Amino acid sequence: MNLLEINALAAEAESIKELINQVPPADLVSKFQLGKKLERINLQLAEASKAEIHHAQLAVLFGGKPVFGTSSILAGFASKALSMLDKIINQQFSFGENGFLPERGRVRFNESSNLAITGLAHQSFGFVLEETNPNAEMIDSGLSKIVEQTVDILSDLGAENYKSFEDALDKTDPRQLSVFKDFFKHLSDSGANLRFVENEVDRYIDEFSIERARSRIENVSVEDIEDDRIVGKILGITPLSKKFDIELSPSSEAIKGSISQKFSAEYLERIAQPNEDIIGKVWQVKMKIREINEPNKPARKIYTLLELVKKIPNP
């Protein structure tokens, strides 16, 4: 059962509940019949919730001024919003695979991040997007995880808690800020709100959150640089949680951060070799340093360990 069918059943269940509340107390037969129908639908929904879904599915429901009940939506608004959302997911997929986006030019379209509109969603007006990869039904889809992460990021960018906004920035590439800004500006200028339903995730982004995200993104700057001349003692590397701790030389300042996916794989191969001595030794390393500048706040730096360049001999 796909999201479209689940969405339709959920809408039918809500309608039946309203009908039950309207049935006169003396009409026991109607109440019984409606109750049995609701029971069957709830059983179907419970079974659907247990089913394993390997491929990416996302219901995108719009509300606000561009939407007219549950019957229609402004075509220009919807096509532009879906095009931007598709671009955001494609960029996030590329960022997840490589850890960065190209510095210039368009991000190459990847068929593995391809979503298609497979139906209309009930309850407000929206669309059901599904992965087109035929192999995704049999194995867990990487795109499914990216879609879930994208929904979290878009929601967190406009969250009341500012820390959620900062965490969302940490999971993106600086080049994505421009499409995020355009997406939230389009929603804001159109007076729209947004709801995402993705497997067990249900996120509602209201007009206030959309305006909050737009304002924050317009007032933040993010810059990434790579430096392969950093020297420090490796205090710890945990490839499973993708974290590191280093004591810089000669300042003795301790910094921590994440390790790239590529570094994690290479590190596991290195420590399997005999006589590989990394922890507790001084190394020259390559890092990506992200500097985030926000109004009325000191610049914030985020470190990602990319490579062990060479071991520094003991003095």
PyMOL commands that set and color helices and strands:
alter all, ss='L'
color gray80, all
select helices_A, chain A and resi 3-22+28-50+75-98+111-113+134-137+142-157+162-170+176-190+207-218+261-271
alter helices_A, ss='H'
color red, helices_A
select strands_A, chain A and resi 57-64+67-68+72-73+115-121+125-131+192-198+201-205+221-238+243-248+254-259+282-293+300-311
alter strands_A, ss='S'
color yellow, strands_A
deselect
rebuild
show_as cartoon
